[in-house]
Amino acid sequence: MTDRYHLVREWSDIDAASEPSERDKQRVASILEAGRNCVVWLPTWLLDAEDKDIETAEASEHLAVGGAADYSEDAWEFTQSHRDGKGGYLPKSSVVVFERGEGVEEIETPQTGLTGFGGDC
């Protein structure tokens, strides 16, 4: 279960997760840098479940921003305060939770912008 919860202090904490994709890992770093405290990766089947009302983050089909509270040994209680607390209970065995570590303001990622390729335009 350790691969399903990540306290993020640096890029390696995000990169250690077997899911999500590399693109979504970059998005997790951006969301946490923007001051959000928790990002959850959810598989498609869970997002499509009728008992869940979860909105994914912009530019991602599987990441949701909100709060994940330890509900039981097998479940997280996920709420999205920006949506009046909507969310649902999530199985710990199927989602990946990324929580921003205390004092983390910047996460250096290996992604390189267009200016990182050298040369003058």
GIPE-V583338 format. One record per run of one state. SS is the DSSP state (hx for helix, st for strand, lp for the rest). FROM is the first residue (numbers start at 1). LEN is the number of residues. Records with the same first field share a line. If there is no record, write none. Layout:
# GIPE-V583338
SS = FROM-LEN ; FROM-LEN
This chain:
# GIPE-V583338
lp = 1-1 ; 9-2 ; 16-6 ; 34-4 ; 42-2 ; 48-15 ; 66-1 ; 71-4 ; 84-2 ; 92-4 ; 101-13 ; 118-4
hx = 2-3 ; 11-5 ; 22-12 ; 44-4 ; 81-3 ; 114-4
st = 5-4 ; 38-4 ; 63-3 ; 67-4 ; 75-6 ; 86-6 ; 96-5
